Amino acid sequence: ITATAPDPAVAAIGARLSGILAETQKTTLAGFRLLDPKGVVIAGREEIGLSLGAVEEVRQALAGRYASALRQRISDEPPPSLYSVSRGTRVRVFVAMPAAVDGKVAGVVYLSRTPNNIVKHLYGERGKVGLAAIAILGGTLLIGLVFLRTVSRPIYALMERTKRIAAGDRDAIRPLDHHGTREMAALSDAFLDMAEKLHARSDSIQTFATHVSHELKSPLTAIQGAAELLRDSGSAMDEGERRRFSNNIVTDAERLNLLVRRLLDLARAENLAPGGESTLVGAALALLPAEDRLAVRVEGGGDIRLRMSAENAAIVLANLIDNSARHGATLVSITAASAGGKATILVSDDGAGISPSNRGRIFEPFFTTRRDAGGTGMGLGIVLALLKAHDGTIRLVDSERGTRFEIILPAV
């Protein structure tokens, strides 16, 4: 910045505009300077006569281009205690705009301004800021209420149901009054379905344990009684009685052994994981041991491939055939058909059939009408467990003679 005497004519123009610049500065709070075509200040309080032509933005304005710059504000006086509020920020904006006459730059309007501090600006817009704060607070409360109703309340309700179910309250296994969201409804349904299945399995285990204890208790009691008689009678018992009681012990021991084996078979069937194997109906029949009590005939569908291993399919058919033989059948007919990825197998016999009163109980564990003949009542239970493990089903269907079972399994 250098001191240069301005042209008298241009200086006179600056003098006439000084009052206007002063009034404008009061309104805009910006510092104004008028520069002549050489960059010398002709209006601008104590800076008149100074040359600003070397300033970058002024030089660009003298060339006819608008220019601006942002510089750090430096003051010789210490800042006041409320500097950030009262005096704005520590930077200052400088703007140089060319004034053209007849296409030539006749001067430059050079102004500077310290921008408002953000706090001061917000204070000036306090009404709008207050409305925005109220809107944000209201929106937050609304979101909180929606979240409470759609998420928190159903979660707490489900937790309460969990405690009641764990305490044995079966009435708690029912849908929630309010789910809130589809995801919460799906979670609640899945949880309650799991709880219902666990209770059903618990009942099944309890019933099964009762049946097992009963089935094992009978032969054990008979063995114990016969053994005590043999021990206490000593030489007083003749050879025929001694042999009879000994045979009873052997028979009941064999029944216990059979029950244990069938229990193991049932446990393996219920916990079986399908291995992805497949077999033909005819191949499964070929694995069956020779049956002297009745004839087995394949009426059709022997070449249909089942999604089941040959060993497991043979176990299913062997139990059904054994069941037919125990009920007086002389012939078992097997017919298979495939449609829509499913195989339907009909196993029919010409035996005595099943009475109407027993039709609903045939799949119950340990239910048998041939207990005296060595029946355990677990054969159909093993069949049902094996088929369930392979996504299959079995049901008793009507037949003009004997018994007929319908088996449905995935086909390959």
C-alpha positions in Angstrom: 0.0 0.0 0.0 1.5 3.3 -1.1 0.2 6.9 -0.8 -0.6 8.6 -4.2 -2.4 11.8 -4.9 -5.6 11.0 -6.8 -6.8 12.9 -9.9 -8.6 16.1 -8.7 -11.7 15.3 -10.9 -11.9 11.8 -9.6 -11.3 12.9 -6.0 -14.2 15.3 -6.3 -16.5 12.4 -7.3 -15.3 10.4 -4.3 -16.0 13.4 -2.0 -19.6 13.6 -3.3 -20.1 9.9 -2.7 -18.6 9.8 0.8 -21.9 10.6 2.5 -23.7 7.8 0.7 -21.0 5.3 1.6 -21.2 6.3 5.3 -25.0 5.8 5.4 -24.6 2.5 3.6 -22.0 1.3 6.1 -24.4 2.0 9.0 -27.0 -0.3 7.4 -24.8 -3.1 6.1 -22.0 -2.9 8.7 -19.5 -3.3 5.8 -16.5 -1.1 5.1 -16.6 0.7 1.7 -13.8 2.2 -0.4 -14.0 3.7 -3.8 -10.9 3.3 -6.0 -10.0 5.2 -9.2 -8.9 3.4 -12.4 -5.3 3.2 -10.9 -6.4 1.6 -7.6 -6.1 4.8 -5.5 -8.7 5.2 -2.7 -10.9 8.3 -3.4 -13.5 7.6 -0.7 -13.1 5.6 2.4 -12.5 7.7 5.5 -8.8 8.0 6.6 -7.6 5.7 3.7 -8.1 8.3 1.0 -5.0 8.6 -1.2 -3.7 5.1 -0.5 -3.0 2.9 -3.5 -4.5 -0.6 -3.3 -3.6 -1.6 -6.8 -1.2 -4.3 -5.6 -3.9 -6.2 -3.7 -4.8 -9.3 -5.7 -8.6 -8.9 -5.7 -8.2 -5.2 -6.6 -5.9 -6.0 -9.4 -8.4 -8.4 -10.9 -11.2 -5.9 -10.5 -9.1 -3.3 -12.4 -8.9 -5.8 -15.1 -12.7 -6.0 -15.2 -13.2 -9.2 -13.2 -15.1 -9.7 -10.0 -12.9 -10.9 -7.2 -13.1 -11.8 -3.5 -10.7 -13.0 -0.7 -11.0 -14.3 2.8 -8.3 -13.2 5.2 -7.6 -13.5 8.9 -8.6 -10.5 10.9 -5.7 -8.9 12.8 -6.3 -6.2 15.4 -3.9 -4.1 17.5 -6.3 -4.1 20.4 -6.8 -7.1 22.7 -10.1 -8.9 22.0 -13.1 -8.2 24.3 -14.3 -10.9 26.8 -17.3 -11.6 24.5 -15.3 -11.4 21.3 -17.0 -14.4 19.6 -20.4 -12.9 20.2 -19.8 -9.2 19.9 -17.4 -9.0 17.0 -18.0 -12.1 15.0 -15.3 -14.4 13.8 -11.5 -13.8 13.4 -11.8 -13.7 9.6 -12.8 -10.9 7.2 -14.3 -11.1 3.7 -12.9 -8.7 1.0 -14.9 -8.1 -2.3 -13.7 -6.0 -5.2 -16.3 -5.1 -8.0 -15.3 -3.2 -11.1 -17.4 -0.1 -12.1 -17.5 0.2 -15.9 -18.4 3.2 -18.0 -18.8 2.8 -21.8 -17.1 -0.6 -21.5 -14.1 0.6 -19.6 -13.2 0.2 -15.9 -13.8 3.6 -14.4 -13.2 2.5 -10.8 -13.6 -0.2 -8.2 -16.0 -0.6 -5.3 -14.0 -2.3 -2.6 -15.8 -3.5 0.5 -15.0 -5.7 3.5 -17.1 -7.3 6.2 -16.6 -9.5 9.2 -19.2 -12.4 9.0 -21.5 -13.0 11.9 -20.6 -15.6 14.5 -22.8 -18.7 14.4 -24.2 -17.9 17.9 -25.1 -14.4 17.0 -26.7 -15.6 13.8 -28.8 -18.2 15.7 -29.8 -15.6 18.2 -31.0 -13.4 15.4 -33.0 -16.4 14.1 -34.1 -17.5 17.5 -37.8 -17.7 16.5 -37.0 -20.2 13.7 -34.5 -22.0 15.9 -37.2 -22.4 18.6 -39.7 -23.7 16.2 -37.2 -26.2 14.8 -36.3 -27.3 18.3 -40.0 -27.8 19.2 -40.5 -29.8 15.9 -37.4 -32.0 16.6 -38.5 -32.6 20.2 -42.1 -33.4 19.1 -40.8 -35.8 16.4 -38.5 -37.5 18.9 -41.4 -38.0 21.4 -43.5 -39.4 18.6 -40.8 -41.8 17.5 -40.4 -42.8 21.1 -44.1 -43.5 21.5 -44.2 -45.5 18.2 -41.1 -47.5 19.3 -42.7 -48.1 22.7 -45.9 -49.4 21.2 -44.5 -51.4 18.2 -41.3 -52.8 19.8 -40.8 -52.4 23.5 -44.3 -53.3 24.7 -44.5 -56.6 22.7 -41.0 -57.6 23.8 -42.0 -57.1 27.5 -45.2 -59.0 26.9 -43.3 -61.9 25.3 -40.8 -61.9 28.2 -43.8 -62.1 30.7 -45.2 -65.0 28.6 -41.8 -66.7 28.8 -41.8 -66.5 32.6 -45.3 -67.9 32.8 -44.6 -70.7 30.4 -41.4 -71.6 32.3 -43.5 -71.8 35.5 -45.8 -74.3 33.8 -48.7 -72.1 32.9 -50.1 -73.6 29.7 -52.7 -70.9 29.3 -49.8 -68.6 28.4 -49.2 -70.4 25.1 -51.4 -68.2 23.0 -50.9 -65.3 20.6 -50.0 -61.8 22.1 -52.8 -59.2 22.2 -50.6 -56.8 20.2 -47.5 -57.6 18.1 -46.6 -54.1 16.8 -44.7 -55.2 13.7 -44.8 -58.2 11.3 -41.3 -59.2 12.4 -42.4 -59.2 16.1 -45.5 -61.2 15.1 -43.3 -63.8 13.3 -41.0 -64.0 16.3 -43.9 -64.4 18.8 -45.5 -67.1 16.7 -42.2 -69.0 16.3 -41.5 -68.8 20.1 -45.0 -69.9 21.0 -44.9 -72.7 18.5 -41.6 -73.8 20.0 -43.1 -73.7 23.5 -46.1 -75.7 22.4 -44.0 -78.3 20.8 -41.7 -78.5 23.9 -44.8 -79.0 26.1 -46.1 -81.6 23.7 -42.8 -83.4 23.7 -42.6 -83.2 27.5 -46.1 -84.8 27.7 -45.0 -87.4 25.2 -41.9 -88.2 27.2 -43.9 -88.4 30.4 -46.4 -90.7 28.8 -43.7 -92.8 27.2 -41.8 -93.1 30.5 -45.1 -94.3 32.1 -45.6 -96.9 29.4 -42.0 -98.0 29.5 -42.0 -98.4 33.3 -45.3 -100.4 33.1 -44.0 -102.6 30.3 -40.7 -103.3 32.1 -42.4 -103.7 35.5 -44.6 -106.6 34.4 -41.9 -109.1 33.3 -39.6 -107.9 36.1 -42.3 -108.7 38.7 -42.9 -112.1 37.1 -39.2 -112.9 37.1 -38.8 -111.8 40.7 -41.8 -113.8 41.8 -40.6 -117.0 40.0 -37.1 -116.5 41.4 -38.4 -116.1 44.9 -40.5 -119.3 44.6 -37.6 -121.2 43.4 -35.4 -119.9 46.2 -37.9 -120.4 49.0 -39.4 -123.8 47.9 -36.0 -125.5 47.8 -36.4 -129.3 47.5 -40.1 -129.2 48.2 -40.8 -128.2 44.5 -40.9 -131.1 42.0 -38.9 -131.1 38.8 -42.0 -130.1 36.6 -42.8 -127.1 38.7 -39.1 -126.0 38.8 -38.9 -126.3 35.0 -42.1 -124.3 34.6 -40.9 -121.4 36.7 -37.5 -121.5 35.1 -39.2 -121.3 31.7 -41.2 -118.4 32.9 -38.1 -116.6 34.0 -36.4 -117.2 30.6 -39.6 -116.1 28.7 -39.9 -112.9 30.7 -36.2 -112.2 30.4 -36.5 -112.6 26.6 -39.4 -110.2 26.6 -37.3 -107.7 28.5 -34.5 -108.1 26.0 -37.0 -107.6 23.1 -38.4 -104.5 24.8 -34.9 -103.0 25.2 -34.0 -103.7 21.6 -37.3 -102.1 20.4 -36.7 -99.1 22.6 -33.3 -98.7 21.0 -34.8 -99.0 17.5 -37.4 -96.4 18.3 -34.8 -94.0 19.8 -32.6 -94.4 16.6 -35.6 -93.8 14.4 -36.7 -90.6 16.2 -33.2 -89.1 16.1 -32.4 -90.2 12.5 -31.1 -87.6 10.1 -31.8 -88.3 6.5 -28.6 -89.0 4.5 -29.8 -88.2 1.0 -29.8 -91.8 0.0 -32.4 -93.4 -2.3 -33.6 -96.9 -3.1 -36.1 -98.8 -5.3 -39.1 -100.3 -3.7 -38.1 -103.7 -5.1 -34.6 -103.3 -3.7 -35.9 -102.6 -0.2 -38.1 -105.8 -0.4 -35.0 -107.8 -1.5 -33.4 -107.0 1.9 -36.2 -108.6 3.9 -35.5 -112.0 5.4 -37.5 -114.9 4.1 -41.0 -114.8 5.6 -42.5 -118.3 6.2 -45.7 -117.1 7.8 -47.2 -115.4 4.7 -46.5 -114.4 1.1 -45.4 -110.9 0.0 -46.3 -109.8 -3.5 -45.5 -106.5 -5.4 -48.5 -105.6 -7.5 -46.8 -102.6 -9.2 -44.3 -99.8 -8.8 -41.4 -101.9 -7.8 -39.1 -99.6 -9.9 -40.1 -96.4 -8.1 -37.2 -94.8 -6.4 -37.7 -93.5 -2.8 -35.7 -90.8 -1.1 -34.8 -93.2 1.7 -32.0 -95.7 2.3 -32.7 -99.4 1.4 -32.1 -100.4 5.1 -34.6 -98.0 6.5 -37.2 -98.8 3.8 -36.7 -102.5 4.6 -37.3 -101.8 8.3 -40.6 -100.0 7.6 -41.8 -102.8 5.3 -40.6 -105.5 7.7 -42.6 -104.1 10.6 -45.7 -103.8 8.6 -45.4 -107.3 7.3 -44.7 -108.7 10.8 -47.7 -106.8 12.0 -49.8 -108.5 9.3 -48.5 -111.9 10.1 -49.3 -111.5 13.8 -52.9 -110.7 12.9 -53.6 -113.8 10.8 -52.8 -112.6 7.3 -51.6 -115.0 4.6 -50.8 -112.5 1.9 -49.4 -108.9 1.8 -49.8 -106.9 -1.4 -47.6 -103.9 -2.1 -48.5 -101.3 -4.7 -46.5 -98.1 -5.4 -47.2 -95.1 -7.6 -45.4 -91.8 -8.2 -46.8 -88.3 -9.0 -45.6 -84.7 -8.3 -42.4 -85.8 -6.6 -44.2 -88.0 -4.1 -44.4 -91.8 -4.0 -47.6 -93.4 -2.6 -47.2 -97.0 -1.3 -50.2 -99.1 -0.3 -49.4 -102.1 1.9 -52.5 -104.4 2.2 -53.1 -107.7 3.8 -55.9 -110.3 4.0 -55.8 -110.6 7.8 -58.4 -110.1 10.5 -58.2 -106.3 10.2 -58.4 -103.7 12.9 -61.5 -103.1 15.0 -63.1 -99.6 14.8 -62.4 -99.1 18.6 -58.7 -99.7 18.0 -58.2 -97.7 14.8 -57.3 -94.5 16.6 -54.8 -96.1 18.9 -52.6 -98.2 16.6 -49.8 -95.7 16.5 -49.7 -95.2 20.3 -46.5 -96.6 21.9 -46.9 -100.1 23.5 -50.5 -100.5 22.3 -51.0 -104.1 21.2 -53.7 -106.7 21.1 -51.2 -109.5 20.9 -49.2 -109.0 24.1 -49.6 -112.7 25.1 -48.1 -113.7 21.8 -45.0 -111.5 22.3 -46.2 -108.3 20.8 -44.6 -105.1 22.1 -46.8 -102.5 20.5 -43.8 -100.6 19.2 -43.6 -101.7 15.6 -45.9 -99.1 14.2 -44.3 -96.4 16.4 -40.9 -97.3 14.8 -42.4 -97.1 11.3 -44.0 -93.7 12.1 -40.7 -92.3 13.5 -38.7 -93.5 10.5 -41.2 -92.0 8.0 -41.3 -88.6 9.8 -37.5 -88.5 9.8 -37.7 -88.8 5.9 -40.6 -86.2 5.5 -43.0 -89.1 5.0 -46.4 -90.0 6.4 -48.4 -93.1 7.1 -52.1 -93.6 7.8 -54.6 -96.4 8.0 -57.1 -96.4 5.1 -60.3 -98.2 4.5 -60.2 -101.7 3.0 -62.9 -104.2 2.1 -60.8 -107.0 3.8 -57.9 -107.0 6.2 -55.7 -103.9 6.8 -54.3 -101.3 4.4 -51.8 -98.7 5.2 -51.0 -95.7 2.9 -47.4 -94.5 3.0 -46.3 -91.2 1.3 -42.6 -90.5 0.8 -40.6 -88.1 -1.4 -39.7 -89.8 -4.7 -36.5 -89.2 -6.7 
